[in-house]
Amino acid sequence: MVKTLTGRPVGRPREFDEEQVLVAAMEAFWRKGYEATSLVNLTDATGLNKASLYRVFGDKHQLFKSALQHYGQMEFQKVASVIRNDVSPLENLHAVVDKITSDFASDKGCMMINSLVELAPHDPEVKAILKDFGDMRVTALADMIGQARAAGEIRAELEPEQLAVSLMIALAGSAAMGKGFMSREPIVENLEKLIESWT
């Protein structure tokens, strides 16, 4: 029996995998944005008809929220995957920045930044999802910066939480600039200089 994202079988066996369908919907929304992604786009991408799609995931807005949450979790896991125990905290911080900026050259950009611009100003539910992931990222960055400070790699008088917020703002702005205004190289160079200014 095919399982849901929670790992529990629900109802009669389905002929599709929910996570694969969600990833396909995520890719469709990521490429075109929420408003420009039509129901036809979603049924073509997922291989499901409207009734099946809405029965499992709800309406278009519910599906988008699920896709956005999946994207955020996926990106968080990808960034966490570059953290190594055998290198210094500061090296890990540089690796995380490198990983986050690695997708800047993509035409799709960052789905969270795209959604922040398109929907967050007038969609409180999407805004709440983005805020949760933003808070999670800031907390993770503050923890890494705190480790680097404890190791003597970042100046002791600096506050990890403040630095994490500054880095998050810089990363978000960089993601927006990377969509077309600037190539990845100068963006990474400036982010690296920001971190170096803390040492």
N, C-alpha and C positions, 0 to 999 in steps of 0.2 A: 504493500500500500504506500502510495506517495505521501510524504509527510509535509506538513506546513512549515513555515519558517520557525515556529516554536518547537518543532520536532514531534508534534502530536498528530496522529491521523485524525481527520475530521470527516464524518459522513462516509458516503460511498467512495470507493477508489476513484481518483481522477486520472485523466490521461495526460496530464502535464505536471511539470514541476513548478511550484509557485515561485521559487527563488529565481529560476531561469526566466520566467515570465516577468518578474519584477525587474530583473537586470535589463531585459529587452525594453521594457517601458522606460526605465531610467535612461538608457541610451537615447531613446527617441526624444524625451524631454530635454536631455542634456544638449543634444544637437540643435534643437529648434526653439527651446524655451517653452513655457507653459501655454501661453496664448496661441502660439503658432502651431502647436502640436494638435492635430485634429484626431477625432475618434478613428478615422480611417488610418492615420499614421500609426496609432496605437494597436489597432487590430492587425495591420500589416506586420508591425514589428514583433508582436507577441504570438501571432498565429492563432489567436482566440477571437471568437465573435464577441459582439457587444454584450450579449447576455451573460456569457461565461466570464468575461472580464469584470463586469460590474458585480456579478454575484460573489466573486471571490474578493475583489479589492474595493468595491464601492464605486462611487462616481469618479469622474476625471480628477476632481480636486483631491479626493481621498487617495487615489492612485498616485497622484503627484507627490503628496506628503509622504507616502510610503517609499516612493522612489528616492525622494530627497533624503530621508532618514537612512536609507540603505547606502546612498552615496556617501553621506557623512561618516557612517560606520566603516565603510570600505576604505575611505581616505585615511581615517584615523589609524586603521590597522596597517595600511601601507606605510605610513610615516613611522609608526612604532616598530616596524620590521627592520629599520636601519639602525636601531639603537643596539649597541653591543656592550657587553660587560667587560670586554678586555681592552677598551680604550678609555681615554679620559672623558669626563662629563662635557668638557668644552668641545672635544672632537665630535661627540655625539650630537651636540647642539648644531654644529656646522653641518653634520650629515643630515639632520632633520630639515634644515633650511634648504639644502641641496635637493632633497627629495621633494619637498613642497613645491619648489620652483621648477622641477623637472618637466612638469606638464604645461608650463607657460606657453610653450611654442605651439601647443595644440589649438586648432581652430575653435574647439569647443570651450576652451578656457576652464574655469572652475565652476562647477554647477552651483555651489553655494554662493559664490560672488554673483553669478548670473541671476540667481533667484533673489538675492539681496537687492539688486537693482530693479528687477522686473516686478517683484511681488511684495517684498517686505513693507514698503511704505503704505500699502493699503490692504494687506492680508495678514491679520494678527496671528493666525494659526501658523503660517509659514514663518513669520517673524519670530515666533516662539521657538520653533524648531531650530532656526538659524542661531538664535541666542543661546540655546542649550549647547549646541556644538561649539559655538564661539567660546563660551565659558569653559567647556571641557578642554579645548585647545589651550586657552590661557593658563588653566590650572596645570596642564601637562608641561607647558613651557616654563612656568614658574618653578615647578619641581626640578626640572633639568638645570635651570639657571641657579637654583639654590644648591644643587649638588656641585655645580662648578664653583660657586662661591665658597662652599665648605672645603673644596679641594685647593683653594688658593688661586684658582684660575680667573676669577672675577673679583674685582675690588670689594672688600668687606663692607664698605659704607653704602653700597648700592642695594636697593630693595628688589628681590627677585620678582615680586608681583608687578611692580612698576615697569621693570624691564620687559617682562612678559607681555604686558599691555602694549608697550612701545613696539615690540617686535611683531605682535599680532597686527597692529595698525599698519606697520610697514609691509607686512606680507599681504594683507588685504589690498592695499594700494598697489602693490607690485603686481598682484594677480590681475587687477583691472588694467594697469598699464600694459601688461604682457599680452593683452588681447589684440593689440594692434599698434599701440603707440611706440613700443620700445622692444628691442630684442632681449633675450634672456641674459646675455652676458653682462651688460651694465647694471641690470637689476640685481643679479647675484653679487656683483662687485660691491654695490652699495650696501646690501644687506650684510655682507661679510665685514665691511668697514664699521657698520653699526655695532656688530658684536665685538669686534676688536677694540672699539672705544670703551668697552666695559672692563677690559683687562688691565 
